[in-house]
Amino acid sequence: MFITNTETVPGKNIIDCFGVVSGSTVRAKHVGRDIMAGIKNVFGGELRGYTELLNESRDEAINRMKAQATEMGANAIVNVRFSTSSVAAGAAEIYVYGTAVRVE
């Protein structure tokens, strides 16, 4: 599955367009990560626990979007965009969307 944030896949022609596909996941913070984040907030530095959480969330959202595109018969997703939002105290959503297409 080709995934790109551009309107086309370089070197390929779009032969079918299936429409918008998306994937999302909502994740909550882990208490242990919160404690470490609080300490890092005082001394500074990367919040690695949160970085890992966001990476896992992004991967899950992409996999869900790819599964939806595959069900439609697509072999590529173009114009991919990401969005994040807070949905509750301590919980955030990562949302990814794009256009499912078939290229050759």
Buried (B, 14 or more C-beta within 10 A) or exposed (E): EEBBEEEBBEEBEBEEEBEEBBBBBBBEBBEEBBEBBEEBEEEEEEBEBBEEBBEEBBEBBBEBBBEBBBEEEBBBBBBBEEEEEEEEEEEBBBBBBBBBBBBE
